[in-house]
Amino acid sequence: MQKIYSKKLMTLFQERVYNIVKKIPRGKVMTYKEVAKLAGSPKAYRAVGNILNKNPNPKIIPCHRVIKSDGNVGGYKFGSQKKASLLKKERVVIKNKKIVLSQSIIGSKKGEKWLIN
């Protein structure tokens, strides 16, 4: 089933990914893997990255808040340095080019079920 979003057809999985990412608060991050799990396809973390690379509205859907599982910033359509800069402005702690996960990460492991509603 496809939905219309920003005048483009979108799959249900894409819509779920955007809705989850839209709810990540400033100063927090989530991994691609965690977004995939919450969207209903736990092994589709690479698909999450591809979907976010095509984000039609980065001001509404803050895709810069999604990072790699190992704490690396990961890719961003405007460049990894821009992504790191945006995260630093939001007071996400970055040391040695990695996110300090214990202070910044959110997700279903911590019982934050609001992300899937």
Summary of the structure (lengths in Angstrom):
residues: 117
radius of gyration: 13.4
end to end distance: 19.1
largest distance: 42.8
contacts: 329
relative contact order: 0.18
helix: 44%
strand: 16%
